[in-house]
Amino acid sequence: MIWYPYEQMKTMKPPYEIVDAEGVYLYTGDGEAMIDSISSWWSVIHGYKHPALTRAIKEQADVFSHVMLGGLTHKAVQKLSDKLASWLPGDLNYCFFSDSGSVAVEVALKMALQFNVNRKDGRKTVLSLTHSYHGDTFKTMEVGDDEDYHFAFGEKKGVIHIDTQIRALEEAFEKHHDELNCVLVEPLLQGAGGMRMYDLAFLRRARQLCDQYDVLLIFDEVATGFGRTGYRFVADKVLPDILVLGKALTGGYIGHAVTVAGEKVYRGFYGDDSSLALMHGPTFMGNALACSVALASIELFEGQNYMAKIHRMTEVMRREMCAFFSPKVREVRIMGGCICVEVNDRADLVGYQEFAAKRGVFARPFLNCLYAMPPYVIGEEELVKVLSVMKEWFA
Ligand SMILES: *Cc1c(COP(=O)(O)O)cnc(C)c1O
C-alpha cells in the first residue's frame, strides 16, 4: 500500500496511473493523453523520454550505476562539477552533491552555521522570508514558513521571517545583525508558498547588507534554477555565497541536488585542522546515473538555446492572459516559465484537476493558486491549450 504525499488517505481521489510519457504528454491506463502543465513538480524541463537524456543514463548504466564518493570518485561526477563550476556565475565553484533538494538546503545551512563555528563567530540565526518553502526535513521546515508544518514546532527558534520588502530587510539587519548567520531565500519566485513574485532590488539590497555585516547569502534555486524565472539562474544577477540546485538539475530523470559554495565559504573549511571539515555525506551523493543525465541536461539547455524558448513562453502567456478577467481572480502573475492565477477563495479551485484532465491537461492547484510551469519544450499550441483550459474554468 502506497502512502501518498500531502494527502488525507481516507478521502484522496485515486491518482492517475501513468503507463507512458513522451514530450509534454502523460498517457494514462485508459489511453488518455494529458499535457503535464507542471513538469512533475517543476523538474521535467525537457519533457519526458528525451532521447539524449535517456541515452546518457543508459550509457552510464552499462558502465556502472553508482559508486560512493567516500574514498572513490568517477568521471561523471568530475565532468558535472567541472561543468557547473564553469557554467555558474562568479566563484560558485565547489559542488557538494546530495539526493534531494531538502537535503541540499540542509547542507547549505550546515555549511553556513559551521562556517561561523570554524571562525569562532557565535552568530547562528537564519533570516528567511514569510511564505518561504525550503523542503520537508526538519531544519528546512524550521526556516520555512508554511503553516501546514507548524505542528512540528512550538515557537520556532533560530529563525526570523520577514516580508519581501526592503524596509523589513533593513530593519532586520539593524535589529539582529549581531546574531545573524545567513539570509536564505528562494530568489524572485517563492514556489510552494504560493507562487509569490518579488523584485530583484530586494536581493540587491540583501547582498549589500550581507557584505556590510559579514553575513552569508544563500539562494535556494531548487525551483527557480535553470531558467524558470526568465533568468538562467537568479544568481546570474545577484551573486550568493551558496547556491542550491535540485529539481530540474537532472531534467527530472532522477532525484539529485547540489549545494554550490563560493570561495569564501570553501576557504572557511580549508586548512590543516580536520575538525574544520564539513561532516556530511549522503549515501547516494554524486550518483553516476544522476550526474550523467544532469550533464546531458545542461548540454541541451545550452546547445538548444533554452532561454529563448522560455522568453517565448513568457510572451505567449502575456498575450493569452492580457484580456482575461474574472471577479474570482485576485491576480494573474507571470514570470519566465511560470504563470499563477491567484483566486480570492481557494474553494473556487475545487474540481479543477478533473475539469482540466477531461480537457487533456494535468494540473494540480494548491493553496489559492492555479498555476502552470510547463516543460520548456512545450509547443505554442499546447501552451495556448493549457491557458485556455484555465480561462475556461472561470467562464
Ligand atoms: C522542492 C523544493 C525543495 C525541496 O526539494 P526536494 O527534492 O523535494 O527535497 C527545496 N526548496 C525549494 C525552493 C523547492 O521548491
The ligand as a MOL file (V3000), in Angstrom:
LIG
                    3D

  0  0  0     0  0            999 V3000
M  V30 BEGIN CTAB
M  V30 COUNTS 15 15 0 0 0
M  V30 BEGIN ATOM
M  V30 1 C 11.0240 21.4190 -3.9700 0
M  V30 2 C 11.8460 22.3770 -3.2170 0
M  V30 3 C 12.7370 21.9500 -2.2070 0
M  V30 4 C 12.8250 20.5050 -1.7690 0
M  V30 5 O 13.3000 19.6650 -2.7500 0
M  V30 6 P 13.0500 18.0710 -2.6130 0
M  V30 7 O 13.8460 17.4930 -3.7340 0
M  V30 8 O 11.5740 17.8610 -2.7400 0
M  V30 9 O 13.5470 17.6750 -1.2630 0
M  V30 10 C 13.5230 22.8970 -1.5890 0
M  V30 11 N 13.4420 24.2020 -1.9270 0
M  V30 12 C 12.6040 24.6360 -2.8680 0
M  V30 13 C 12.5920 26.0870 -3.2090 0
M  V30 14 C 11.7590 23.7560 -3.5340 0
M  V30 15 O 10.9010 24.2050 -4.4560 0
M  V30 END ATOM
M  V30 BEGIN BOND
M  V30 1 1 1 2
M  V30 2 1 2 3
M  V30 3 2 2 14
M  V30 4 1 3 4
M  V30 5 2 3 10
M  V30 6 1 4 5
M  V30 7 1 5 6
M  V30 8 2 6 7
M  V30 9 1 6 8
M  V30 10 1 6 9
M  V30 11 1 10 11
M  V30 12 2 11 12
M  V30 13 1 12 13
M  V30 14 1 12 14
M  V30 15 1 14 15
M  V30 END BOND
M  V30 END CTAB
M  END
